[in-house]
């Protein structure tokens, strides 16, 4: 992850930019998704009943963690 800063009208704006090495692999996402779908906290609208995240969105980063420590 790299951070770019830009100053506009005296205000510093920071952008967090994910690089390829920050992203999870398809194999990781497939394994994590299978675990989530079988979890009792998984909700039909593809959200986690523990933390409320959108499951597919949180799985995009390699450093993501399940709030229930299942992956």
Secondary structure, 3 states (H helix, E strand, C coil): CEEEEEEECCEEEEEEECCHHHECCHHHHHHHHHHHHHCCCECCCCEECCCCCEHHHHCCECCCCCCCCCC
